[in-house]
Structures are given as structure tokens and as C-alpha cells.
Amino acid sequence: MADTARRVTRIIAGQATSDGAGVRLYRVIGGQALPELDPFLLLDEFVSDDPDDYIAGFPEHPHRGFETVTYMLAGRMRHGDNLGNSGLLEAGSVQWMTAGRGILHSEMPEQEDGLMWGFQLWVNLPARNKLRAPRYQDIPPADIPGLTLAGARLRVIAGAWGEVQGPVQDIDAAPVYLDLELDPGAILAVPLPRGHAAFVYCFGGELAIGDGGAATLLERRRLAVLGDGDSVRLAAGTAGARALVVAGQPFGEPIARYGPFVMNTREEIMTAIEDLRSGRF
């Protein structure tokens, strides 16, 4: 089968909102415009140099049935849970947390001024693993491989670029998670597994996605949902570009959501609520 380039099927604009104890952020997946993109359930960008926008953080809250991925670009975030796990996410680090059968988790900024910038992505779990034991993959900046190509720099958080493997392993959705920086006018073809749902999120400058006259412009704080194919062609604008390129294998299962619980049926959601109330998390 000949290689095919992915095309943009939809553009979604991030919507300003707040979460946790009032942290201001931009929600791109998980809102009305794009409730989910199987297996992805939510994508938030949080960015501010005003501590009033983030200092209250995300106090203890429950999760069940999915995974949370926190990627820090700037600032520091202390995390902890009811199982005794704790750690510090610094700039450039990533935490891939598998909530599984249930966890009470907190994420609190460890600074009172300066830039706080990062992303949180929610990734679904298949029905067979929704009640698995919770697990963390905390990856420090030095363990995320970086590559320098012609006019481009990238970090491979999950998946692979050629022989370079990302440090996040053993995830049901077989994800690709790349952080790309392109020089002005640079062009990069990003290989992606055929059959994976995929998106590009621009968080700096602007990008043209696709070839020539058929290319689609992607501006800052916009997400492009991609059709199927083997790769996506990205061309940076005159100011360069920063973007996340993310892909994952869809599960094709029913999704039942209620706040921090993501299961397959309403009955499973009711069980999760009862388990939380009864102290079984």
C-alpha cells in the first residue's frame, strides 16, 4: 500500500475555562466542540505568569478508568496521592499516570511567581484494563530523547522516531507524543501509525498542514484533527512554530463519563461514585 499523507478534517479552537481550584486554562479536547477523539478524552493547556491564575492548583481529586498525562514546559508542580506516591514535575518533565481502578491525586504548583506552562492530556483505557492497579511513569527531562533535524528540534515522549524510542512504555493506546519546534519556513514530514487517531496542537507561531494549495493553516491555540494516513506534513510560518503531534489507537468502545470517572456504562459510573463515597479508592 502506498504511503498517504494525512489531511486536516477539523480545526478546534481552545476555549478559556478554569479547573481545579480555579486554575485558568484553555480546553481543546473535552469541550462541546470536540468532546473526545478516541482514545483521547481531554487536552488542556495551562499557561500564565500571574500566580493568581494557578497558585491554588488542583487539590486532591479522584480518577478512575483512564490515564492522565502532564507535560511541563515551565514551572514546577508537586504531585501526590492517597497511595503514598509523591514527586516533583519540573520544566521539561512528563508524568503518565494510569489511574486504573481508582486514585485520589493532587497537583500543586511549587512556586509563587514566574511562568507556569504545560499540558494535561487524558487517555482512555480499554474495558479490560479500566480496573487495573494504578501506576505512574514519572519521566525527568534528561530521559526524554531529543533530535535535531534540518530546521527542526523534537522531543520523543511516547512512540518512536526511527530508532529513537520515547521513554513512556506499555500503554494500551500505543501512543505517539511528540513536542516539535520548527524554524521559520522549515518543513517536516512526521510519520504516524496508520489507523491511529491523531491531532496537531499549535502552541507557538503557526503551521501549514498538508501540501501546497491544499494545506490548512493552523494558528496558535488551535488543534487540527487529522484524517488517516502514514504521515503529516508540517510547514512553519515566518515566526516558526511549536506544536504537539499526538496519535493513539482508538478502542471503539462505549464511553460513559462523569467528571473524573470514565467507564463504559452508566452502571459502572454509579459503582465508581459509590466506591468513592465508601472509601474504596
Number of C-alpha atoms within 10 A of each C-alpha: 3 6 10 12 19 23 21 22 12 13 20 18 19 21 18 13 14 16 14 16 14 15 19 20 22 19 24 25 23 17 16 9 13 17 13 19 19 20 26 26 22 20 24 24 22 21 20 18 14 13 17 14 18 28 18 15 22 19 14 16 13 19 23 27 29 29 24 20 19 22 23 22 18 18 21 22 22 16 20 17 16 13 11 6 11 14 13 18 27 19 18 19 22 26 21 23 20 28 25 21 20 23 24 17 20 19 23 21 20 17 15 14 15 12 17 25 19 23 19 19 21 22 28 29 28 21 16 7 15 22 17 17 12 19 14 14 14 19 19 16 17 9 16 18 15 18 12 10 10 10 15 19 15 19 21 22 26 22 23 17 17 7 6 13 15 21 19 22 14 8 15 16 20 16 26 23 19 23 17 20 22 27 19 18 17 18 19 19 14 16 18 25 18 18 14 23 23 30 23 23 27 21 18 17 21 25 31 20 25 20 15 9 6 11 16 19 18 27 20 17 20 21 25 23 20 22 19 20 20 18 20 25 18 26 24 26 20 13 13 19 27 22 26 19 20 22 28 27 19 20 15 9 13 11 18 14 16 12 9 12 20 25 25 17 12 14 11 16 20 14 11 25 15 12 14 17 10 9 7 11 16
